């Protein structure tokens, strides 16, 4: 069964493995975490992404976004990053 699940500490092993298996650049997607160590992933990346999804500690001009992994039963098969809303920077006409 396919389902989306927000990035979390609960599935850290599989999430880290999935991030490391994705290319640094592919089809316009930049995997900023391609070269992070597991320690960095656990102690820096996950906390930062969880805070950003709540709109906390965002850089100027950034909007909240949430990372979701696409699971097929107990295996990660994809990654989605969803912005909660757009701002003037993204509302280009």
C-alpha positions as CSV (number, residue, x, y, z in Angstrom):
1,X,0.0,0.0,0.0
2,X,1.3,3.5,-0.9
3,X,1.2,6.3,1.6
4,X,2.9,9.6,2.5
5,X,4.6,10.1,5.9
6,X,6.2,13.2,7.2
7,X,9.9,13.0,7.9
8,X,10.5,12.0,11.5
9,X,12.9,10.5,14.0
10,X,10.8,7.3,14.0
11,X,12.0,6.0,10.7
12,X,15.5,7.6,10.8
13,X,17.4,4.5,9.4
14,X,15.2,4.2,6.3
15,X,15.0,7.9,5.8
16,X,18.7,8.3,5.9
17,X,19.3,5.4,3.6
18,X,16.7,6.9,1.1
19,X,18.3,10.4,1.2
20,X,21.8,8.9,0.6
21,X,20.5,6.8,-2.3
22,X,19.1,9.8,-4.2
23,X,21.4,11.6,-6.6
24,X,22.7,15.0,-5.7
25,X,21.0,16.5,-8.8
26,X,18.2,14.9,-10.9
27,X,15.4,16.3,-13.0
28,X,15.7,19.7,-11.4
29,X,15.6,18.4,-7.9
30,X,18.6,19.2,-5.7
31,X,19.3,16.8,-2.9
32,X,21.0,19.2,-0.4
33,X,21.5,16.3,2.0
34,X,23.3,13.9,-0.3
35,X,26.7,14.3,1.4
36,X,25.6,14.6,5.1
37,X,26.8,12.1,7.6
38,X,24.3,10.1,9.7
39,X,25.2,12.1,12.7
40,X,24.5,15.4,10.8
41,X,21.2,13.9,9.5
42,X,20.0,13.0,13.0
43,X,21.3,16.0,14.9
44,X,21.0,18.8,12.4
45,X,18.9,18.0,9.3
46,X,15.9,16.4,10.9
47,X,15.5,19.0,13.6
48,X,15.9,21.8,11.0
49,X,13.3,20.3,8.7
50,X,10.8,19.7,11.5
51,X,11.2,23.3,12.7
52,X,10.9,24.6,9.1
53,X,7.7,22.7,8.7
54,X,6.3,24.6,11.7
55,X,7.5,27.9,10.3
56,X,10.2,28.2,12.9
57,X,13.8,29.4,12.3
58,X,13.1,30.2,8.6
59,X,15.6,32.3,6.6
60,X,14.3,35.6,5.3
61,X,12.1,35.1,2.3
62,X,11.5,31.4,3.0
63,X,8.1,29.8,3.6
64,X,7.3,26.7,5.7
65,X,7.7,23.5,3.9
66,X,7.4,19.8,4.8
67,X,9.3,16.8,3.6
68,X,7.2,13.7,3.1
69,X,8.5,10.3,2.1
70,X,6.4,8.1,-0.1
71,X,6.3,4.6,1.3
72,X,5.3,1.3,-0.4
73,X,4.4,-0.8,2.6
74,X,7.7,-0.6,4.6
75,X,10.0,0.6,1.9
76,X,10.6,4.3,0.9
77,X,10.1,4.8,-2.8
78,X,10.0,8.6,-3.1
79,X,10.4,12.0,-1.5
80,X,8.1,15.1,-1.7
81,X,8.7,18.6,-0.5
82,X,5.6,20.7,-0.1
83,X,5.5,24.4,0.5
84,X,2.7,25.4,2.8
85,X,2.0,28.6,0.8
86,X,3.8,31.0,-1.6
87,X,5.2,34.4,-1.0
88,X,6.0,37.3,-3.4
89,X,9.2,35.5,-4.5
90,X,7.3,32.5,-5.7
91,X,4.2,34.3,-7.0
92,X,6.0,35.3,-10.2
93,X,3.6,36.1,-13.0
